[in-house]
């Protein structure tokens, strides 16, 4: 409970640890989504099924990335310096 309320036991993450993850995602997310699209649509020749799987996959990716950003903002005191590299 203290961690949620900013208590003294709240873990901290150094910007230097997070920066490579943020920059890596910012630099490759478009290519990654293109590759997901090619793989899914190539594997499921039924367009309706392929689009549904693609939609669910991209929704899950968005949920994970949003959760990642929330964790950075919560546990990385200097996260503002990363904002230019965060995909919003």
URBEL-V443999 format. One record per residue. N is the residue number from 0. D_CENTER is the distance of its C-alpha to the mean C-alpha in whole Angstrom. Layout:
[[N/D_CENTER] [N/D_CENTER]]
This chain:
[[0/25] [1/26] [2/22] [3/21] [4/24] [5/23] [6/26] [7/27] [8/25] [9/22] [10/20] [11/19] [12/17] [13/18] [14/16] [15/17] [16/15] [17/12] [18/13] [19/13] [20/9] [21/8] [22/11] [23/11] [24/7] [25/9] [26/12] [27/11] [28/9] [29/12] [30/14] [31/12] [32/12] [33/16] [34/16] [35/15] [36/17] [37/20] [38/20] [39/20] [40/22] [41/25] [42/25] [43/25] [44/28] [45/29] [46/27] [47/26] [48/25] [49/23] [50/21] [51/21] [52/19] [53/17] [54/16] [55/15] [56/13] [57/11] [58/11] [59/10] [60/7] [61/6] [62/7] [63/5] [64/2] [65/6] [66/7] [67/5] [68/7] [69/10] [70/10] [71/11] [72/13] [73/15] [74/16] [75/16] [76/19] [77/18] [78/15] [79/16] [80/17] [81/14] [82/13] [83/15] [84/12] [85/9] [86/8] [87/10]]
